[in-house]
């Protein structure tokens, strides 16, 4: 059985409030027509990319159990993240961690480092 690149990414589990982002291809040309050397946009403080996977969110602490007759619930509850798979995210590079997976570059970004999301959704 061969796995496609998308199927391999589906096997990844992102933890907590983190988001896996595939950086978008940088423009090699400025609006005025100047060509930029490789690596110029990688040094920018803010980058953009597409959300590939998201973590479950922020864990809600469970209250201490006062009633011993109740069954213990081991189910952890989460406050979900705003980012969804497929969103275009603009994020701070200083808060991101760059990783290489299957020969491609990705960023693991905490939700607090994401500045803005663009979602293809009708309101």
C-alpha positions as a Markdown table, in Angstrom:
| # | Residue | x | y | z |
|---|---|---|---|---|
| 1 | Unk | 0.0 | 0.0 | 0.0 |
| 2 | Unk | 1.4 | 3.4 | -1.0 |
| 3 | Unk | 0.6 | 6.5 | 0.9 |
| 4 | Unk | 0.2 | 9.8 | -0.9 |
| 5 | Unk | 1.7 | 13.0 | 0.5 |
| 6 | Unk | -1.8 | 14.0 | 1.8 |
| 7 | Unk | -2.4 | 10.7 | 3.5 |
| 8 | Unk | 1.0 | 10.9 | 5.2 |
| 9 | Unk | 0.1 | 14.3 | 6.6 |
| 10 | Unk | -3.2 | 13.0 | 7.9 |
| 11 | Unk | -1.2 | 10.6 | 10.1 |
| 12 | Unk | 0.4 | 13.6 | 11.9 |
| 13 | Unk | -1.1 | 14.6 | 15.2 |
| 14 | Unk | -0.6 | 18.2 | 16.2 |
| 15 | Unk | -0.6 | 18.8 | 20.0 |
| 16 | Unk | -2.5 | 21.4 | 22.0 |
| 17 | Unk | -2.9 | 24.9 | 20.6 |
| 18 | Unk | -0.5 | 24.4 | 17.7 |
| 19 | Unk | -1.1 | 24.6 | 14.0 |
| 20 | Unk | 0.9 | 22.9 | 11.2 |
| 21 | Unk | 1.4 | 25.4 | 8.3 |
| 22 | Unk | 2.8 | 24.8 | 4.8 |
| 23 | Unk | 4.5 | 28.1 | 3.8 |
| 24 | Unk | 3.2 | 29.5 | 0.5 |
| 25 | Unk | 5.6 | 30.0 | -2.3 |
| 26 | Unk | 7.2 | 33.5 | -2.0 |
| 27 | Unk | 6.9 | 36.0 | -4.8 |
| 28 | Unk | 10.2 | 36.3 | -6.6 |
| 29 | Unk | 9.2 | 39.7 | -7.9 |
| 30 | Unk | 8.2 | 42.9 | -6.1 |
| 31 | Unk | 5.2 | 45.0 | -7.2 |
| 32 | Unk | 7.6 | 47.4 | -8.9 |
| 33 | Unk | 9.1 | 44.6 | -11.0 |
| 34 | Unk | 12.4 | 44.0 | -9.1 |
| 35 | Unk | 13.5 | 40.4 | -8.8 |
| 36 | Unk | 14.4 | 39.2 | -5.3 |
| 37 | Unk | 17.2 | 36.8 | -4.5 |
| 38 | Unk | 16.3 | 33.5 | -2.9 |
| 39 | Unk | 15.9 | 33.7 | 0.9 |
| 40 | Unk | 14.9 | 37.4 | 1.1 |
| 41 | Unk | 11.3 | 36.7 | 2.1 |
| 42 | Unk | 12.4 | 33.9 | 4.5 |
| 43 | Unk | 14.0 | 36.6 | 6.6 |
| 44 | Unk | 10.7 | 38.6 | 7.0 |
| 45 | Unk | 9.2 | 38.8 | 10.4 |
| 46 | Unk | 5.7 | 37.9 | 9.1 |
| 47 | Unk | 5.0 | 35.0 | 6.7 |
| 48 | Unk | 2.0 | 33.3 | 5.3 |
| 49 | Unk | 1.0 | 29.7 | 4.5 |
| 50 | Unk | -1.8 | 27.3 | 4.5 |
| 51 | Unk | -3.1 | 25.4 | 7.6 |
| 52 | Unk | -2.5 | 21.7 | 7.0 |
| 53 | Unk | -3.4 | 20.3 | 10.5 |
| 54 | Unk | -4.6 | 21.8 | 13.8 |
| 55 | Unk | -4.3 | 20.6 | 17.4 |
| 56 | Unk | -7.4 | 20.0 | 19.5 |
| 57 | Unk | -7.1 | 23.4 | 21.3 |
| 58 | Unk | -6.7 | 24.6 | 24.8 |
| 59 | Unk | -7.3 | 21.9 | 27.5 |
| 60 | Unk | -10.0 | 22.8 | 30.0 |
| 61 | Unk | -8.9 | 21.8 | 33.5 |
| 62 | Unk | -11.2 | 19.3 | 35.2 |
| 63 | Unk | -12.7 | 20.4 | 38.5 |
| 64 | Unk | -11.8 | 18.3 | 41.6 |
| 65 | Unk | -14.2 | 15.5 | 42.1 |
| 66 | Unk | -16.1 | 16.0 | 45.4 |
| 67 | Unk | -18.6 | 13.2 | 45.0 |
| 68 | Unk | -17.0 | 9.8 | 45.3 |
| 69 | Unk | -20.1 | 8.0 | 44.1 |
| 70 | Unk | -19.8 | 9.5 | 40.6 |
| 71 | Unk | -17.9 | 7.6 | 37.9 |
| 72 | Unk | -14.6 | 9.3 | 37.1 |
| 73 | Unk | -14.6 | 10.9 | 33.7 |
| 74 | Unk | -11.3 | 10.7 | 32.0 |
| 75 | Unk | -12.6 | 12.6 | 28.9 |
| 76 | Unk | -10.4 | 15.7 | 28.4 |
| 77 | Unk | -12.4 | 18.7 | 27.1 |
| 78 | Unk | -10.8 | 21.4 | 24.8 |
| 79 | Unk | -11.6 | 25.0 | 23.7 |
| 80 | Unk | -11.2 | 24.7 | 19.9 |
| 81 | Unk | -8.8 | 26.8 | 17.9 |
| 82 | Unk | -10.0 | 29.4 | 15.4 |
| 83 | Unk | -7.7 | 28.1 | 12.7 |
| 84 | Unk | -9.1 | 25.4 | 10.4 |
| 85 | Unk | -7.5 | 23.2 | 7.8 |
| 86 | Unk | -7.3 | 25.0 | 4.5 |
| 87 | Unk | -7.2 | 28.5 | 6.0 |
| 88 | Unk | -4.5 | 31.0 | 4.8 |
| 89 | Unk | -2.6 | 32.1 | 7.9 |
| 90 | Unk | -0.4 | 35.1 | 8.3 |
| 91 | Unk | 1.9 | 34.4 | 11.3 |
| 92 | Unk | 4.9 | 35.7 | 13.2 |
| 93 | Unk | 8.0 | 33.7 | 12.3 |
| 94 | Unk | 9.5 | 34.5 | 15.7 |
| 95 | Unk | 6.9 | 32.3 | 17.4 |
| 96 | Unk | 7.1 | 29.5 | 14.8 |
| 97 | Unk | 9.3 | 26.4 | 14.7 |
| 98 | Unk | 10.5 | 25.3 | 11.3 |
| 99 | Unk | 10.5 | 21.5 | 10.6 |
| 100 | Unk | 11.3 | 19.4 | 7.6 |
| 101 | Unk | 8.9 | 16.5 | 6.9 |
| 102 | Unk | 9.2 | 14.2 | 3.9 |
| 103 | Unk | 11.5 | 16.7 | 2.3 |
| 104 | Unk | 9.2 | 19.7 | 2.6 |
| 105 | Unk | 9.4 | 22.7 | 4.9 |
| 106 | Unk | 6.6 | 23.3 | 7.4 |
| 107 | Unk | 6.1 | 25.6 | 10.4 |
| 108 | Unk | 4.5 | 24.5 | 13.7 |
| 109 | Unk | 2.9 | 27.7 | 15.1 |
| 110 | Unk | 1.1 | 28.3 | 18.3 |
| 111 | Unk | -2.3 | 30.0 | 17.8 |
| 112 | Unk | -1.0 | 33.0 | 19.6 |
| 113 | Unk | 1.5 | 33.7 | 16.9 |
| 114 | Unk | -1.1 | 33.7 | 14.1 |
| 115 | Unk | -2.1 | 37.3 | 13.3 |
| 116 | Unk | -4.8 | 36.8 | 10.7 |
| 117 | Unk | -6.7 | 34.0 | 8.9 |
| 118 | Unk | -8.3 | 34.1 | 5.5 |
| 119 | Unk | -11.1 | 31.5 | 5.0 |
| 120 | Unk | -12.9 | 30.6 | 1.8 |
| 121 | Unk | -16.4 | 30.5 | 3.2 |
| 122 | Unk | -19.6 | 32.2 | 2.3 |
| 123 | Unk | -21.2 | 34.2 | 5.1 |
